[in-house]
Amino acid sequence: MNCPKCNQPAIGFIKWARGSEAFKTQCSRCGVSLKANAITIIGFILTVLITGGFVVFVKIFLEPELSKGFFKFIFALPIAIILGAIVFKIGGYKPSE
């Protein structure tokens, strides 16, 4: 995601994917305070809902052995990473006021 002030990458995907810095951060290049735009917030909500829905699907419709904790994690992780990467690509920041 690029900084709206300097148009340089404000944050990397790994740092962004860790959590709270996805919504509020500081540009690593110019230092301006940034907050997530609406696309990023909506994308995050959709990612949580879709990943959660997939976990529920696995629990209800697949074999009981596959619905145990570790296996649900294995199924949900790639979905969360792919959707997160899409949100990272299309989302953005705006200057914090």
Summary of the structure (lengths in Angstrom):
residues: 97
radius of gyration: 16.1
end to end distance: 18.7
largest distance: 51.6
contacts: 272
relative contact order: 0.22
helix: 60%
strand: 12%
